[in-house]
Amino acid sequence: MGLEDKLPSGIVLTSVEKLAGYMRKNSLWPATFGLACCAIEMMAAGAGRYDLARFGMEVFRASPRQADLMIVAGRVTNKMAPVLRQIYDQMAAPKWVIAMGACASSGGMFNNYAVVQGVDHVVPVDIYLPGCPPRPEMLMDAILKLHDSIFDEKLGPNRERVIKEVELAAMNAKPTHELKGLLA
Amino acid sequence: MVHNESGMFGASGTGDTSGYGGLVRQAENPGSAQRPYGGYFDQVADDLERAYPDFADAIEKVVVDRGELTLHIKRERLVDVANILRDKLKFEMCMGVSGVHYPTDTNRELHAVYPLLSITNNQRVRLEVSVPDTDPHIPSLVEVWAGNNWHERETFDMFGIIFDGHPGLTRILMPDDWQGHPQRKDYDLGGIAVEYKGATIPAPSERRSYK
């Protein structure tokens, strides 16, 4: 991303990580990407009653170049997918994605030829938010959880190590339909 | 046209608890109506006959069903009839064009339906044109009602009816490189199998209800 990525791992990098994480989590700028009914809840979250301004992110940017959080609110059609990807590519790094609602996360009820079965086919997703649509409280909860993970985000060599670990865990994970038993 | 329907939701044998599995039904499209049609329909038909000498040749049948008048028109005469309906009978508005797919209606598989509205006389008439699947060409009505432009593109996109003379007949809803026309009855619904914990259910098009 920048100079901080070139630092060798060690005590300096750890301190920079903490500082950068603290700064980044407190200055998230969401891009408007309302696609369907979830967008209504997203707008409600930004308006007075639920008041995203408490976390300093009530201003949704219409330009992807000024935004670093994409809240994909609604089902993504095959026709919309390249547009979504272009918007994502235009956002400046570091950037994060929330798949808001069942449709953006998995295709939801639209299991057919026209709809992308989960926006993670197109862009990397940081948080999957269930619900149809999720209420503003749930969106805010997802945003707060994203804040936490941004705060703990690693940089440089540490980040590469974490990515490798996550990748390996995903490769070794059991397929969902082979899982047994109740939760977890 | 008559089609026999039995069962519902694709259920056969046991396993259907809805009770619709035993349903037997005969669905029939309404046939030609005889005069008097009732209401203002006779007036509209008389005016059209007077204004258009080839009326008998152009109209395949007149249907009056559920208090609505539908004129089935040969496609060669569609533009002529539309012009007369607009200019002489004051049907200023065409509310669009809908497509219908009747796979069992041999040589008339694809229908285009135009609901017309006369604001002057507060009257409504519906035009219907039928074409075979092998030759899905219908003359465009954009020259008559300019607002039909995008409607015809949509009907082309969804049903594959080609509107000859349209200024730019391209897909409007589906991506430009899409294969097929999704609203046809034989178009596959698609979708993927869904994994749950401990189970996988097949894609929607593989489930019994859509077979």
Chai-1 contact restraints between the chains, C-beta under 6 A:
chainA,res_idxA,chainB,res_idxB,connection_type,confidence,min_distance_angstrom,max_distance_angstrom,comment,restraint_id
A,K79,B,P175,contact,1.0,0.0,6.0,A-B,restraint_1
A,N111,B,G191,contact,1.0,0.0,6.0,A-B,restraint_2
A,N111,B,P204,contact,1.0,0.0,6.0,A-B,restraint_3
A,N112,B,L189,contact,1.0,0.0,6.0,A-B,restraint_4
A,N112,B,G190,contact,1.0,0.0,6.0,A-B,restraint_5
A,N112,B,G191,contact,1.0,0.0,6.0,A-B,restraint_6
A,Y113,B,G190,contact,1.0,0.0,6.0,A-B,restraint_7
A,Q117,B,I192,contact,1.0,0.0,6.0,A-B,restraint_8
A,T176,B,E195,contact,1.0,0.0,6.0,A-B,restraint_9
A,T176,B,K197,contact,1.0,0.0,6.0,A-B,restraint_10
A,H177,B,E195,contact,1.0,0.0,6.0,A-B,restraint_11
A,H177,B,A199,contact,1.0,0.0,6.0,A-B,restraint_12
A,H177,B,T200,contact,1.0,0.0,6.0,A-B,restraint_13
A,L179,B,K197,contact,1.0,0.0,6.0,A-B,restraint_14
A,K180,B,G198,contact,1.0,0.0,6.0,A-B,restraint_15
